[in-house]
Amino acid sequence: MDSRIREKRQARNESQADLADAVGVSRQTINAIERDRYDPSLELAFKLADQFDCAIEDLFNPTEDTNTP
Amino acid sequence: MSEHTSTVMQSRPPQTYKRLMTSCFVFAGIALGVGTALEFPLVAVGLYTLGMAGGMIILYITDYTLFDERDTTIHQRASGVTLALFGWLSALVFPSLVALSTTPHFEWGPTTTTLSITTAVVYLTYALLLGYYR
């Protein structure tokens, strides 16, 4: 899954730790999502979309080759 | 815990807590193994209890998220691979032992019998839980 989390986070000048705290996961999980090494659950995807005030499909783009985790 | 201690502890990154907690659990396991091997069973159990309690206390005193959904996913994958690996090994080894037991080369002893029963119980539990969660 291609993720635009890093791009959105950096646009807001937010650290991975800040975002992790806001959505209740570890910084390593945010890092793994940004590196396309982990596909978040639907629940976490909704929380991230809520955090960036956008739709889930604005954050994630499904690809053929998914990596979980 | 004093306010100062609490402030100092919360200023450390979550990874510090995770490492500390893991160290406590590893210490508990090693203490139990080494203490038992050196024939100090009560000291072994005492140190094991201390280590486990320390790990649990760290887990509960911190406000940080030490384990999240990714840890759960990793745990599920590792458990699945472990079960599959031992399942295939058991499917090869135990029938071979049954066949070998008909020859003079192998005889069921206490260790192999205990291993067989334990394996059977583990996979029976797994099968029951598979049915339950389906």
N, CA and C atoms of all chains as a GROMACS GRO file, in nm:
protein
  609
    1MET      N    1   0.085  -0.119   0.000
    1MET     CA    2   0.000   0.000   0.000
    1MET      C    3   0.089   0.125   0.000
    2ASP      N    4   0.069   0.211  -0.100
    2ASP     CA    5   0.143   0.338  -0.102
    2ASP      C    6   0.078   0.434  -0.003
    3SER      N    7   0.162   0.497   0.078
    3SER     CA    8   0.108   0.590   0.178
    3SER      C    9   0.160   0.732   0.156
    4ARG      N   10   0.073   0.828   0.183
    4ARG     CA   11   0.113   0.969   0.171
    4ARG      C   12   0.123   1.033   0.310
    5ILE      N   13   0.138   0.947   0.411
    5ILE     CA   14   0.142   0.996   0.549
    5ILE      C   15   0.262   1.090   0.571
    6ARG      N   16   0.379   1.046   0.523
    6ARG     CA   17   0.500   1.127   0.546
    6ARG      C   18   0.482   1.268   0.489
    7GLU      N   19   0.434   1.271   0.364
    7GLU     CA   20   0.412   1.398   0.294
    7GLU      C   21   0.317   1.489   0.373
    8LYS      N   22   0.205   1.430   0.416
    8LYS     CA   23   0.104   1.507   0.491
    8LYS      C   24   0.159   1.552   0.626
    9ARG      N   25   0.234   1.463   0.691
    9ARG     CA   26   0.288   1.494   0.824
    9ARG      C   27   0.391   1.607   0.815
   10GLN      N   28   0.480   1.594   0.717
   10GLN     CA   29   0.584   1.695   0.702
   10GLN      C   30   0.525   1.831   0.664
   11ALA      N   31   0.416   1.828   0.589
   11ALA     CA   32   0.350   1.954   0.551
   11ALA      C   33   0.298   2.027   0.675
   12ARG      N   34   0.270   1.949   0.780
   12ARG     CA   35   0.220   2.009   0.904
   12ARG      C   36   0.330   2.029   1.006
   13ASN      N   37   0.455   2.000   0.965
   13ASN     CA   38   0.571   2.016   1.055
   13ASN      C   39   0.557   1.934   1.182
   14GLU      N   40   0.505   1.814   1.165
   14GLU     CA   41   0.478   1.729   1.281
   14GLU      C   42   0.581   1.616   1.282
   15SER      N   43   0.622   1.573   1.400
   15SER     CA   44   0.716   1.460   1.407
   15SER      C   45   0.638   1.329   1.405
   16GLN      N   46   0.709   1.220   1.379
   16GLN     CA   47   0.645   1.088   1.381
   16GLN      C   48   0.590   1.060   1.521
   17ALA      N   49   0.667   1.102   1.622
   17ALA     CA   50   0.624   1.078   1.761
   17ALA      C   51   0.495   1.153   1.793
   18ASP      N   52   0.484   1.277   1.742
   18ASP     CA   53   0.362   1.356   1.766
   18ASP      C   54   0.241   1.286   1.705
   19LEU      N   55   0.258   1.243   1.580
   19LEU     CA   56   0.148   1.176   1.511
   19LEU      C   57   0.112   1.045   1.580
   20ALA      N   58   0.218   0.971   1.621
   20ALA     CA   59   0.196   0.844   1.690
   20ALA      C   60   0.113   0.865   1.818
   21ASP      N   61   0.151   0.968   1.894
   21ASP     CA   62   0.077   0.998   2.018
   21ASP      C   63  -0.069   1.033   1.988
   22ALA      N   64  -0.088   1.108   1.880
   22ALA     CA   65  -0.223   1.154   1.846
   22ALA      C   66  -0.316   1.039   1.808
   23VAL      N   67  -0.260   0.936   1.745
   23VAL     CA   68  -0.347   0.826   1.701
   23VAL      C   69  -0.333   0.700   1.788
   24GLY      N   70  -0.246   0.708   1.892
   24GLY     CA   71  -0.235   0.599   1.989
   24GLY      C   72  -0.159   0.478   1.943
   25VAL      N   73  -0.052   0.501   1.864
   25VAL     CA   74   0.036   0.390   1.828
   25VAL      C   75   0.180   0.430   1.857
   26SER      N   76   0.275   0.339   1.834
   26SER     CA   77   0.414   0.373   1.859
   26SER      C   78   0.474   0.447   1.739
   27ARG      N   79   0.584   0.520   1.764
   27ARG     CA   80   0.651   0.593   1.656
   27ARG      C   81   0.698   0.495   1.548
   28GLN      N   82   0.738   0.375   1.592
   28GLN     CA   83   0.787   0.274   1.498
   28GLN      C   84   0.677   0.233   1.399
   29THR      N   85   0.553   0.232   1.447
   29THR     CA   86   0.442   0.195   1.359
   29THR      C   87   0.421   0.302   1.252
   30ILE      N   88   0.428   0.429   1.293
   30ILE     CA   89   0.414   0.538   1.194
   30ILE      C   90   0.527   0.528   1.091
   31ASN      N   91   0.648   0.502   1.142
   31ASN     CA   92   0.764   0.488   1.053
   31ASN      C   93   0.743   0.373   0.954
   32ALA      N   94   0.692   0.260   1.005
   32ALA     CA   95   0.668   0.143   0.919
   32ALA      C   96   0.562   0.174   0.813
   33ILE      N   97   0.459   0.249   0.850
   33ILE     CA   98   0.354   0.285   0.754
   33ILE      C   99   0.413   0.377   0.647
   34GLU      N  100   0.492   0.475   0.690
   34GLU     CA  101   0.550   0.569   0.595
   34GLU      C  102   0.646   0.500   0.497
   35ARG      N  103   0.711   0.394   0.545
   35ARG     CA  104   0.805   0.322   0.458
   35ARG      C  105   0.735   0.210   0.379
   36ASP      N  106   0.602   0.207   0.386
   36ASP     CA  107   0.522   0.103   0.318
   36ASP      C  108   0.558  -0.038   0.363
   37ARG      N  109   0.598  -0.048   0.490
   37ARG     CA  110   0.633  -0.180   0.543
   37ARG      C  111   0.522  -0.237   0.629
   38TYR      N  112   0.420  -0.157   0.654
   38TYR     CA  113   0.307  -0.205   0.733
   38TYR      C  114   0.178  -0.140   0.685
   39ASP      N  115   0.076  -0.221   0.661
   39ASP     CA  116  -0.056  -0.169   0.622
   39ASP      C  117  -0.140  -0.156   0.749
   40PRO      N  118  -0.182  -0.034   0.782
   40PRO     CA  119  -0.258  -0.016   0.906
   40PRO      C  120  -0.396  -0.083   0.900
   41SER      N  121  -0.452  -0.106   1.019
   41SER     CA  122  -0.588  -0.160   1.026
   41SER      C  123  -0.685  -0.051   0.977
   42LEU      N  124  -0.806  -0.092   0.950
   42LEU     CA  125  -0.908   0.004   0.905
   42LEU      C  126  -0.930   0.111   1.014
   43GLU      N  127  -0.929   0.066   1.139
   43GLU     CA  128  -0.950   0.157   1.252
   43GLU      C  129  -0.840   0.264   1.256
   44LEU      N  130  -0.714   0.221   1.240
   44LEU     CA  131  -0.602   0.317   1.243
   44LEU      C  132  -0.606   0.407   1.119
   45ALA      N  133  -0.643   0.350   1.006
   45ALA     CA  134  -0.653   0.430   0.882
   45ALA      C  135  -0.756   0.542   0.900
   46PHE      N  136  -0.868   0.509   0.964
   46PHE     CA  137  -0.971   0.611   0.990
   46PHE      C  138  -0.918   0.719   1.085
   47LYS      N  139  -0.844   0.676   1.189
   47LYS     CA  140  -0.788   0.772   1.284
   47LYS      C  141  -0.690   0.865   1.213
   48LEU      N  142  -0.608   0.809   1.124
   48LEU     CA  143  -0.510   0.892   1.051
   48LEU      C  144  -0.581   0.990   0.958
   49ALA      N  145  -0.684   0.941   0.890
   49ALA     CA  146  -0.760   1.028   0.800
   49ALA      C  147  -0.825   1.141   0.879
   50ASP      N  148  -0.876   1.105   0.997
   50ASP     CA  149  -0.939   1.204   1.084
   50ASP      C  150  -0.836   1.308   1.128
   51GLN      N  151  -0.716   1.259   1.159
   51GLN     CA  152  -0.608   1.347   1.205
   51GLN      C  153  -0.569   1.449   1.097
   52PHE      N  154  -0.566   1.403   0.972
   52PHE     CA  155  -0.527   1.492   0.862
   52PHE      C  156  -0.649   1.558   0.795
   53ASP      N  157  -0.765   1.528   0.851
   53ASP     CA  158  -0.889   1.588   0.801
   53ASP      C  159  -0.907   1.561   0.651
   54CYS      N  160  -0.893   1.436   0.614
   54CYS     CA  161  -0.909   1.399   0.473
   54CYS      C  162  -0.971   1.260   0.466
   55ALA      N  163  -0.992   1.211   0.345
   55ALA     CA  164  -1.049   1.077   0.328
   55ALA      C  165  -0.935   0.973   0.328
   56ILE      N  166  -0.970   0.849   0.361
   56ILE     CA  167  -0.868   0.743   0.367
   56ILE      C  168  -0.797   0.730   0.232
   57GLU      N  169  -0.874   0.740   0.123
   57GLU     CA  170  -0.812   0.723  -0.009
   57GLU      C  171  -0.717   0.836  -0.046
   58ASP      N  172  -0.723   0.948   0.031
   58ASP     CA  173  -0.624   1.055   0.010
   58ASP      C  174  -0.491   1.020   0.076
   59LEU      N  175  -0.496   0.924   0.169
   59LEU     CA  176  -0.374   0.885   0.242
   59LEU      C  177  -0.311   0.757   0.188
   60PHE      N  178  -0.396   0.667   0.141
   60PHE     CA  179  -0.345   0.536   0.097
   60PHE      C  180  -0.389   0.504  -0.045
   61ASN      N  181  -0.296   0.443  -0.117
   61ASN     CA  182  -0.325   0.402  -0.252
   61ASN      C  183  -0.292   0.254  -0.265
   62PRO      N  184  -0.392   0.168  -0.286
   62PRO     CA  185  -0.363   0.025  -0.290
   62PRO      C  186  -0.275  -0.012  -0.408
   63THR      N  187  -0.178  -0.099  -0.383
   63THR     CA  188  -0.090  -0.148  -0.491
   63THR      C  189  -0.099  -0.299  -0.495
   64GLU      N  190  -0.044  -0.358  -0.601
   64GLU     CA  191  -0.048  -0.504  -0.616
   64GLU      C  192   0.032  -0.571  -0.505
   65ASP      N  193   0.151  -0.512  -0.477
   65ASP     CA  194   0.244  -0.572  -0.384
   65ASP      C  195   0.226  -0.510  -0.245
   66THR      N  196   0.149  -0.577  -0.156
   66THR     CA  197   0.128  -0.521  -0.023
   66THR      C  198   0.223  -0.588   0.075
   67ASN      N  199   0.268  -0.509   0.172
   67ASN     CA  200   0.360  -0.561   0.274
   67ASN      C  201   0.298  -0.548   0.411
   68THR      N  202   0.259  -0.657   0.472
   68THR     CA  203   0.204  -0.654   0.608
   68THR      C  204   0.267  -0.762   0.694
   69PRO      N  205   0.331  -0.723   0.805
   69PRO     CA  206   0.382  -0.589   0.835
   69PRO      C  207   0.513  -0.570   0.759
   70MET      N  208   0.515   0.697   4.386
   70MET     CA  209   0.615   0.760   4.302
   70MET      C  210   0.603   0.913   4.316
   71SER      N  211   0.719   0.983   4.339
   71SER     CA  212   0.714   1.128   4.356
   71SER      C  213   0.689   1.196   4.222
   72GLU      N  214   0.654   1.326   4.232
   72GLU     CA  215   0.627   1.400   4.108
   72GLU      C  216   0.752   1.409   4.022
   73HIS      N  217   0.870   1.428   4.093
   73HIS     CA  218   0.997   1.440   4.021
   73HIS      C  219   1.028   1.311   3.945
   74THR      N  220   1.015   1.197   4.018
   74THR     CA  221   1.041   1.067   3.956
   74THR      C  222   0.951   1.046   3.836
   75SER      N  223   0.823   1.080   3.855
   75SER     CA  224   0.727   1.062   3.747
   75SER      C  225   0.766   1.146   3.626
   76THR      N  226   0.809   1.274   3.650
   76THR     CA  227   0.848   1.362   3.540
   76THR      C  228   0.969   1.306   3.467
   77VAL      N  229   1.070   1.257   3.547
   77VAL     CA  230   1.192   1.202   3.486
   77VAL      C  231   1.157   1.081   3.401
   78MET      N  232   1.069   0.992   3.456
   78MET     CA  233   1.034   0.870   3.384
   78MET      C  234   0.960   0.902   3.255
   79GLN      N  235   0.867   0.999   3.260
   79GLN     CA  236   0.790   1.030   3.140
   79GLN      C  237   0.873   1.102   3.035
   80SER      N  238   0.992   1.160   3.078
   80SER     CA  239   1.075   1.229   2.981
   80SER      C  240   1.157   1.131   2.898
   81ARG      N  241   1.160   1.006   2.939
   81ARG     CA  242   1.233   0.905   2.861
   81ARG      C  243   1.146   0.856   2.746
   82PRO      N  244   1.210   0.819   2.633
   82PRO     CA  245   1.130   0.774   2.519
   82PRO      C  246   1.064   0.638   2.545
   83PRO      N  247   0.952   0.609   2.476
   83PRO     CA  248   0.881   0.482   2.499
   83PRO      C  249   0.971   0.360   2.480
   84GLN      N  250   1.070   0.371   2.387
   84GLN     CA  251   1.158   0.256   2.361
   84GLN      C  252   1.235   0.216   2.486
   85THR      N  253   1.267   0.316   2.571
   85THR     CA  254   1.340   0.287   2.694
   85THR      C  255   1.257   0.195   2.783
   86TYR      N  256   1.128   0.223   2.792
   86TYR     CA  257   1.038   0.141   2.874
   86TYR      C  258   1.026   0.000   2.816
   87LYS      N  259   1.017  -0.005   2.684
   87LYS     CA  260   1.002  -0.135   2.618
   87LYS      C  261   1.126  -0.221   2.642
   88ARG      N  262   1.245  -0.157   2.629
   88ARG     CA  263   1.370  -0.230   2.652
   88ARG      C  264   1.381  -0.275   2.797
   89LEU      N  265   1.346  -0.184   2.889
   89LEU     CA  266   1.352  -0.216   3.032
   89LEU      C  267   1.260  -0.334   3.064
   90MET      N  268   1.138  -0.328   3.009
   90MET     CA  269   1.041  -0.432   3.034
   90MET      C  270   1.089  -0.566   2.978
   91THR      N  271   1.140  -0.563   2.854
   91THR     CA  272   1.192  -0.685   2.792
   91THR      C  273   1.308  -0.740   2.873
   92SER      N  274   1.397  -0.650   2.921
   92SER     CA  275   1.512  -0.693   3.001
   92SER      C  276   1.465  -0.764   3.128
   93CYS      N  277   1.360  -0.712   3.190
   93CYS     CA  278   1.306  -0.775   3.312
   93CYS      C  279   1.257  -0.916   3.283
   94PHE      N  280   1.183  -0.932   3.171
   94PHE     CA  281   1.130  -1.065   3.138
   94PHE      C  282   1.242  -1.162   3.100
   95VAL      N  283   1.343  -1.112   3.026
   95VAL     CA  284   1.456  -1.198   2.989
   95VAL      C  285   1.533  -1.238   3.115
   96PHE      N  286   1.554  -1.140   3.205
   96PHE     CA  287   1.623  -1.168   3.331
   96PHE      C  288   1.547  -1.277   3.408
   97ALA      N  289   1.413  -1.265   3.413
   97ALA     CA  290   1.330  -1.362   3.486
   97ALA      C  291   1.351  -1.503   3.430
   98GLY      N  292   1.349  -1.514   3.299
   98GLY     CA  293   1.366  -1.645   3.234
   98GLY      C  294   1.503  -1.704   3.259
   99ILE      N  295   1.607  -1.619   3.244
   99ILE     CA  296   1.744  -1.667   3.265
   99ILE      C  297   1.763  -1.708   3.411
  100ALA      N  298   1.711  -1.625   3.503
  100ALA     CA  299   1.725  -1.655   3.647
  100ALA      C  300   1.661  -1.790   3.680
  101LEU      N  301   1.544  -1.814   3.623
  101LEU     CA  302   1.475  -1.942   3.649
  101LEU      C  303   1.555  -2.059   3.595
  102GLY      N  304   1.605  -2.044   3.472
  102GLY     CA  305   1.682  -2.152   3.408
  102GLY      C  306   1.812  -2.179   3.480
  103VAL      N  307   1.890  -2.072   3.503
  103VAL     CA  308   2.023  -2.087   3.566
  103VAL      C  309   2.008  -2.132   3.711
  104GLY      N  310   1.916  -2.071   3.784
  104GLY     CA  311   1.894  -2.108   3.924
  104GLY      C  312   1.853  -2.254   3.938
  105THR      N  313   1.769  -2.300   3.848
  105THR     CA  314   1.725  -2.441   3.852
  105THR      C  315   1.842  -2.533   3.820
  106ALA      N  316   1.921  -2.495   3.716
  106ALA     CA  317   2.035  -2.577   3.676
  106ALA      C  318   2.139  -2.585   3.788
  107LEU      N  319   2.156  -2.474   3.864
  107LEU     CA  320   2.255  -2.473   3.972
  107LEU      C  321   2.198  -2.527   4.103
  108GLU      N  322   2.075  -2.576   4.096
  108GLU     CA  323   2.006  -2.637   4.211
  108GLU      C  324   1.979  -2.537   4.325
  109PHE      N  325   1.934  -2.418   4.288
  109PHE     CA  326   1.885  -2.319   4.384
  109PHE      C  327   1.741  -2.286   4.344
  110PRO      N  328   1.652  -2.384   4.356
  110PRO     CA  329   1.517  -2.364   4.301
  110PRO      C  330   1.440  -2.247   4.363
  111LEU      N  331   1.453  -2.227   4.493
  111LEU     CA  332   1.376  -2.119   4.557
  111LEU      C  333   1.429  -1.982   4.518
  112VAL      N  334   1.564  -1.971   4.511
  112VAL     CA  335   1.624  -1.844   4.465
  112VAL      C  336   1.580  -1.818   4.321
  113ALA      N  337   1.580  -1.926   4.240
  113ALA     CA  338   1.541  -1.914   4.099
  113ALA      C  339   1.398  -1.860   4.087
  114VAL      N  340   1.307  -1.919   4.163
  114VAL     CA  341   1.167  -1.877   4.156
  114VAL      C  342   1.151  -1.734   4.210
  115GLY      N  343   1.227  -1.701   4.317
  115GLY     CA  344   1.223  -1.566   4.374
  115GLY      C  345   1.266  -1.462   4.273
  116LEU      N  346   1.381  -1.487   4.206
  116LEU     CA  347   1.431  -1.392   4.106
  116LEU      C  348   1.338  -1.385   3.985
  117TYR      N  349   1.282  -1.501   3.948
  117TYR     CA  350   1.188  -1.506   3.837
  117TYR      C  351   1.066  -1.418   3.867
  118THR      N  352   1.013  -1.434   3.989
  118THR     CA  353   0.896  -1.355   4.030
  118THR      C  354   0.928  -1.206   4.028
  119LEU      N  355   1.049  -1.171   4.080
  119LEU     CA  356   1.091  -1.030   4.081
  119LEU      C  357   1.098  -0.973   3.939
  120GLY      N  358   1.161  -1.049   3.850
  120GLY     CA  359   1.176  -1.004   3.710
  120GLY      C  360   1.042  -0.986   3.642
  121MET      N  361   0.954  -1.085   3.659
  121MET     CA  362   0.822  -1.078   3.596
  121MET      C  363   0.740  -0.962   3.653
  122ALA      N  364   0.748  -0.945   3.785
  122ALA     CA  365   0.674  -0.835   3.850
  122ALA      C  366   0.727  -0.701   3.800
  123GLY      N  367   0.860  -0.690   3.790
  123GLY     CA  368   0.922  -0.566   3.740
  123GLY      C  369   0.873  -0.532   3.600
  124GLY      N  370   0.870  -0.633   3.513
  124GLY     CA  371   0.823  -0.613   3.376
  124GLY      C  372   0.678  -0.567   3.371
  125MET      N  373   0.595  -0.632   3.453
  125MET     CA  374   0.453  -0.597   3.455
  125MET      C  375   0.432  -0.455   3.511
  126ILE      N  376   0.510  -0.421   3.614
  126ILE     CA  377   0.497  -0.286   3.673
  126ILE      C  378   0.533  -0.180   3.568
  127ILE      N  379   0.642  -0.202   3.496
  127ILE     CA  380   0.683  -0.105   3.391
  127ILE      C  381   0.572  -0.091   3.288
  128LEU      N  382   0.513  -0.205   3.252
  128LEU     CA  383   0.406  -0.204   3.151
  128LEU      C  384   0.287  -0.120   3.197
  129TYR      N  385   0.257  -0.125   3.327
  129TYR     CA  386   0.137  -0.057   3.375
  129TYR      C  387   0.161   0.087   3.422
  130ILE      N  388   0.287   0.123   3.458
  130ILE     CA  389   0.307   0.260   3.509
  130ILE      C  390   0.324   0.362   3.397
  131THR      N  391   0.363   0.317   3.278
  131THR     CA  392   0.388   0.414   3.172
  131THR      C  393   0.260   0.453   3.099
  132ASP      N  394   0.253   0.579   3.059
  132ASP     CA  395   0.138   0.626   2.982
  132ASP      C  396   0.159   0.607   2.833
  133TYR      N  397   0.282   0.568   2.795
  133TYR     CA  398   0.312   0.551   2.654
  133TYR      C  399   0.248   0.425   2.597
  134THR      N  400   0.229   0.426   2.465
  134THR     CA  401   0.181   0.306   2.397
  134THR      C  402   0.304   0.219   2.368
  135LEU      N  403   0.321   0.114   2.445
  135LEU     CA  404   0.438   0.027   2.424
  135LEU      C  405   0.408  -0.080   2.319
  136PHE      N  406   0.284  -0.126   2.317
  136PHE     CA  407   0.244  -0.227   2.219
  136PHE      C  408   0.120  -0.178   2.146
  137ASP      N  409   0.122  -0.190   2.015
  137ASP     CA  410   0.005  -0.145   1.938
  137ASP      C  411  -0.034  -0.253   1.837
  138GLU      N  412  -0.119  -0.215   1.741
  138GLU     CA  413  -0.172  -0.315   1.647
  138GLU      C  414  -0.063  -0.381   1.562
  139ARG      N  415   0.046  -0.306   1.536
  139ARG     CA  416   0.154  -0.365   1.456
  139ARG      C  417   0.222  -0.478   1.535
  140ASP      N  418   0.242  -0.457   1.666
  140ASP     CA  419   0.299  -0.563   1.750
  140ASP      C  420   0.208  -0.686   1.748
  141THR      N  421   0.076  -0.661   1.754
  141THR     CA  422  -0.020  -0.772   1.750
  141THR      C  423  -0.009  -0.847   1.618
  142THR      N  424   0.001  -0.773   1.507
  142THR     CA  425   0.012  -0.835   1.375
  142THR      C  426   0.140  -0.918   1.364
  143ILE      N  427   0.251  -0.859   1.413
  143ILE     CA  428   0.379  -0.931   1.409
  143ILE      C  429   0.370  -1.058   1.493
  144HIS      N  430   0.310  -1.045   1.611
  144HIS     CA  431   0.293  -1.159   1.702
  144HIS      C  432   0.209  -1.269   1.635
  145GLN      N  433   0.100  -1.228   1.568
  145GLN     CA  434   0.013  -1.326   1.502
  145GLN      C  435   0.087  -1.399   1.389
  146ARG      N  436   0.166  -1.322   1.314
  146ARG     CA  437   0.241  -1.383   1.204
  146ARG      C  438   0.345  -1.482   1.257
  147ALA      N  439   0.419  -1.439   1.362
  147ALA     CA  440   0.523  -1.524   1.419
  147ALA      C  441   0.460  -1.651   1.478
  148SER      N  442   0.345  -1.635   1.547
  148SER     CA  443   0.277  -1.751   1.605
  148SER      C  444   0.232  -1.846   1.495
  149GLY      N  445   0.177  -1.789   1.387
  149GLY     CA  446   0.129  -1.871   1.276
  149GLY      C  447   0.241  -1.950   1.212
  150VAL      N  448   0.354  -1.883   1.189
  150VAL     CA  449   0.468  -1.952   1.125
  150VAL      C  450   0.523  -2.060   1.219
  151THR      N  451   0.531  -2.029   1.350
  151THR     CA  452   0.582  -2.126   1.448
  151THR      C  453   0.491  -2.250   1.450
  152LEU      N  454   0.359  -2.227   1.456
  152LEU     CA  455   0.265  -2.339   1.459
  152LEU      C  456   0.275  -2.423   1.332
  153ALA      N  457   0.286  -2.354   1.218
  153ALA     CA  458   0.295  -2.426   1.090
  153ALA      C  459   0.424  -2.508   1.084
  154LEU      N  460   0.534  -2.445   1.126
  154LEU     CA  461   0.665  -2.512   1.122
  154LEU      C  462   0.664  -2.638   1.208
  155PHE      N  463   0.619  -2.621   1.335
  155PHE     CA  464   0.616  -2.736   1.424
  155PHE      C  465   0.509  -2.837   1.382
  156GLY      N  466   0.404  -2.788   1.320
  156GLY     CA  467   0.299  -2.878   1.270
  156GLY      C  468   0.354  -2.971   1.163
  157TRP      N  469   0.424  -2.912   1.065
  157TRP     CA  470   0.480  -2.994   0.957
  157TRP      C  471   0.589  -3.088   1.010
  158LEU      N  472   0.671  -3.038   1.104
  158LEU     CA  473   0.774  -3.124   1.164
  158LEU      C  474   0.711  -3.241   1.237
  159SER      N  475   0.604  -3.212   1.314
  159SER     CA  476   0.535  -3.318   1.388
  159SER      C  477   0.472  -3.419   1.293
  160ALA      N  478   0.417  -3.367   1.183
  160ALA     CA  479   0.351  -3.456   1.086
  160ALA      C  480   0.453  -3.551   1.023
  161LEU      N  481   0.579  -3.512   1.022
  161LEU     CA  482   0.684  -3.600   0.968
  161LEU      C  483   0.743  -3.688   1.077
  162VAL      N  484   0.774  -3.626   1.191
  162VAL     CA  485   0.850  -3.696   1.296
  162VAL      C  486   0.768  -3.803   1.368
  163PHE      N  487   0.645  -3.768   1.412
  163PHE     CA  488   0.572  -3.863   1.496
  163PHE      C  489   0.528  -3.991   1.422
  164PRO      N  490   0.475  -3.981   1.298
  164PRO     CA  491   0.445  -4.106   1.227
  164PRO      C  492   0.573  -4.189   1.203
  165SER      N  493   0.685  -4.119   1.180
  165SER     CA  494   0.812  -4.192   1.162
  165SER      C  495   0.849  -4.268   1.289
  166LEU      N  496   0.827  -4.202   1.404
  166LEU     CA  497   0.859  -4.268   1.531
  166LEU      C  498   0.766  -4.388   1.555
  167VAL      N  499   0.638  -4.371   1.517
  167VAL     CA  500   0.543  -4.483   1.532
  167VAL      C  501   0.588  -4.601   1.447
  168ALA      N  502   0.630  -4.570   1.323
  168ALA     CA  503   0.677  -4.677   1.234
  168ALA      C  504   0.805  -4.740   1.290
  169LEU      N  505   0.895  -4.653   1.340
  169LEU     CA  506   1.022  -4.703   1.394
  169LEU      C  507   1.002  -4.788   1.519
  170SER      N  508   0.894  -4.758   1.595
  170SER     CA  509   0.871  -4.833   1.719
  170SER      C  510   0.838  -4.980   1.694
  171THR      N  511   0.805  -5.011   1.569
  171THR     CA  512   0.778  -5.152   1.536
  171THR      C  513   0.908  -5.227   1.508
  172THR      N  514   1.018  -5.153   1.504
  172THR     CA  515   1.150  -5.215   1.480
  172THR      C  516   1.230  -5.211   1.611
  173PRO      N  517   1.340  -5.282   1.617
  173PRO     CA  518   1.421  -5.279   1.741
  173PRO      C  519   1.502  -5.149   1.757
  174HIS      N  520   1.496  -5.060   1.656
  174HIS     CA  521   1.578  -4.937   1.661
  174HIS      C  522   1.522  -4.829   1.752
  175PHE      N  523   1.393  -4.835   1.784
  175PHE     CA  524   1.333  -4.728   1.865
  175PHE      C  525   1.229  -4.783   1.961
  176GLU      N  526   1.230  -4.724   2.081
  176GLU     CA  527   1.132  -4.762   2.182
  176GLU      C  528   1.081  -4.634   2.248
  177TRP      N  529   0.950  -4.627   2.268
  177TRP     CA  530   0.895  -4.507   2.333
  177TRP      C  531   0.946  -4.496   2.476
  178GLY      N  532   1.010  -4.381   2.509
  178GLY     CA  533   1.056  -4.357   2.646
  178GLY      C  534   0.975  -4.244   2.707
  179PRO      N  535   1.007  -4.206   2.832
  179PRO     CA  536   0.929  -4.098   2.898
  179PRO      C  537   0.938  -3.965   2.822
  180THR      N  538   1.057  -3.932   2.768
  180THR     CA  539   1.074  -3.803   2.698
  180THR      C  540   0.991  -3.798   2.571
  181THR      N  541   1.004  -3.901   2.487
  181THR     CA  542   0.931  -3.900   2.359
  181THR      C  543   0.780  -3.909   2.382
  182THR      N  544   0.740  -3.984   2.486
  182THR     CA  545   0.596  -3.993   2.516
  182THR      C  546   0.542  -3.858   2.561
  183THR      N  547   0.616  -3.791   2.650
  183THR     CA  548   0.573  -3.659   2.699
  183THR      C  549   0.567  -3.559   2.584
  184LEU      N  550   0.669  -3.562   2.497
  184LEU     CA  551   0.672  -3.472   2.381
  184LEU      C  552   0.551  -3.494   2.291
  185SER      N  553   0.520  -3.621   2.266
  185SER     CA  554   0.407  -3.655   2.179
  185SER      C  555   0.275  -3.606   2.238
  186ILE      N  556   0.258  -3.631   2.368
  186ILE     CA  557   0.132  -3.591   2.432
  186ILE      C  558   0.121  -3.437   2.433
  187THR      N  559   0.232  -3.368   2.465
  187THR     CA  560   0.231  -3.221   2.467
  187THR      C  561   0.196  -3.166   2.329
  188THR      N  562   0.259  -3.221   2.226
  188THR     CA  563   0.232  -3.175   2.089
  188THR      C  564   0.085  -3.198   2.054
  189ALA      N  565   0.034  -3.316   2.089
  189ALA     CA  566  -0.106  -3.346   2.059
  189ALA      C  567  -0.198  -3.248   2.130
  190VAL      N  568  -0.168  -3.216   2.257
  190VAL     CA  569  -0.252  -3.123   2.334
  190VAL      C  570  -0.247  -2.983   2.272
  191VAL      N  571  -0.126  -2.939   2.232
  191VAL     CA  572  -0.111  -2.805   2.171
  191VAL      C  573  -0.196  -2.796   2.044
  192TYR      N  574  -0.187  -2.897   1.957
  192TYR     CA  575  -0.261  -2.889   1.830
  192TYR      C  576  -0.410  -2.913   1.846
  193LEU      N  577  -0.447  -2.990   1.949
  193LEU     CA  578  -0.589  -3.008   1.977
  193LEU      C  579  -0.648  -2.875   2.025
  194THR      N  580  -0.574  -2.805   2.111
  194THR     CA  581  -0.618  -2.672   2.157
  194THR      C  582  -0.631  -2.577   2.038
  195TYR      N  583  -0.531  -2.582   1.950
  195TYR     CA  584  -0.532  -2.497   1.831
  195TYR      C  585  -0.654  -2.525   1.744
  196ALA      N  586  -0.684  -2.653   1.725
  196ALA     CA  587  -0.799  -2.692   1.643
  196ALA      C  588  -0.930  -2.643   1.706
  197LEU      N  589  -0.940  -2.658   1.839
  197LEU     CA  590  -1.060  -2.613   1.908
  197LEU      C  591  -1.077  -2.461   1.896
  198LEU      N  592  -0.966  -2.387   1.911
  198LEU     CA  593  -0.973  -2.241   1.901
  198LEU      C  594  -1.004  -2.196   1.758
  199LEU      N  595  -0.952  -2.270   1.661
  199LEU     CA  596  -0.985  -2.240   1.520
  199LEU      C  597  -1.135  -2.248   1.499
  200GLY      N  598  -1.193  -2.356   1.553
  200GLY     CA  599  -1.338  -2.375   1.543
  200GLY      C  600  -1.415  -2.266   1.615
  201TYR      N  601  -1.363  -2.227   1.731
  201TYR     CA  602  -1.431  -2.126   1.812
  201TYR      C  603  -1.431  -1.990   1.742
  202TYR      N  604  -1.318  -1.950   1.684
  202TYR     CA  605  -1.308  -1.817   1.623
  202TYR      C  606  -1.365  -1.809   1.482
  203ARG      N  607  -1.399  -1.924   1.424
  203ARG     CA  608  -1.450  -1.924   1.288
  203ARG      C  609  -1.590  -1.862   1.282
   0.00000   0.00000   0.00000
